[in-house]
Amino acid sequence: MLRERGGLPHVTVPGAGDRPRRRGLTAHRSSTLTRAETTLRDGIPVTTPARTLADLSRTTPSALVRKARREAEYLRLPLADSDRGDGTASGLEHAFLRLCRRQRLPEPEVNVPLGPYTVDFLWRRQRLVVELDGYRAHSGWQAFQNDHVRDTRLAERRYYVQRFSDWQIDTEPDAVIRTLRGLIDRLTPAR
């Protein structure tokens, strides 16, 4: 079940045909809904987080789907990532990689072990690391300290670390690309 802000709850029920009508609900029929894509929450059958995100992606703007996926990941809900074979670990990473590809930037390595860390994106030749930060996961004192220690340790290994927030990826993609292009150009070693 999904409730839009200020709207009616949305429910999906199995079967084909016309939408069932229920007062106080927006109901949808699905001929593809399987028992494996449902679970119980407080004794009520609901679609799994993965199925809910798949349904949302067909009817909702992509920025809102990314927000929903980030929230589900933050809550550590079980998500099927079979739709993402690109090595990304989150909707934010997937959106960033798609942005890089659309803008024809050199392809980065994704979720790469680098010493004791796993970095989100690495342009190895340029020694450029890009880390993506969602506010909720990086806003506390300990997360702040961990990020700074990590950046310092990577700098000691002569890596340049650039951080982008989820807000920048969603609202300022052109500025993100300009920054990346400049860094890649500046950090590419002469042949």
Residue pairs with C-beta under 8 A, 6 or more apart in sequence:
1 9
1 10
1 11
1 44
1 46
1 47
2 9
2 10
2 52
2 56
3 9
3 10
4 10
7 26
8 24
8 25
8 26
9 24
9 25
9 26
10 25
10 26
10 27
10 28
11 22
11 25
11 26
11 27
11 28
12 27
12 28
12 29
12 30
12 33
12 47
12 55
13 20
13 27
13 28
13 29
13 30
13 33
14 29
14 30
14 31
14 33
15 29
15 30
15 31
16 29
16 31
17 29
18 29
19 27
19 28
19 29
20 27
20 29
21 27
28 55
30 55
33 47
33 51
37 47
37 48
37 50
37 51
38 45
38 46
38 47
38 48
38 51
39 45
39 46
39 47
39 48
40 46
46 52
47 55
48 78
49 72
49 77
49 78
49 79
50 78
50 79
50 80
52 68
53 65
53 68
53 69
53 72
53 79
54 83
56 64
56 65
56 68
57 65
60 68
62 95
63 170
65 91
66 91
66 92
66 95
66 170
69 79
69 90
69 91
70 90
70 91
70 92
70 134
70 166
72 79
73 79
73 90
73 91
74 134
74 136
74 137
84 94
86 94
86 97
86 110
87 110
87 111
88 94
88 96
88 97
88 110
88 111
89 111
90 132
90 134
92 132
92 134
92 166
92 169
93 110
93 111
93 120
93 121
93 132
95 169
95 170
96 120
96 121
96 130
96 132
96 164
96 169
96 176
97 108
97 110
97 121
99 169
99 173
99 176
99 177
100 107
100 108
100 177
100 180
101 107
103 177
103 181
105 177
105 180
105 181
105 184
106 123
106 184
108 121
108 122
108 123
108 130
109 121
109 122
109 123
109 124
110 120
110 121
111 118
111 119
111 120
112 118
112 119
112 121
112 122
114 122
114 129
114 154
114 157
114 159
115 153
115 154
115 157
116 153
117 150
117 153
117 154
119 129
119 130
119 131
119 154
120 129
120 130
120 131
120 132
121 129
121 130
121 131
121 132
122 128
122 129
122 130
123 130
123 184
123 187
125 188
125 189
126 160
126 183
126 184
126 187
126 188
126 189
127 158
127 159
127 160
127 187
128 159
128 160
128 162
128 183
128 184
128 187
129 154
129 159
129 160
129 161
129 162
130 161
130 162
130 163
130 164
130 180
131 147
131 161
131 162
131 163
131 164
132 163
132 164
132 165
132 166
132 169
133 147
133 163
133 164
133 165
133 166
134 165
134 166
135 165
135 166
135 167
137 143
138 144
138 147
147 163
150 161
151 161
151 163
154 161
155 161
160 183
160 187
162 179
162 180
162 183
164 176
168 175
168 176
169 176
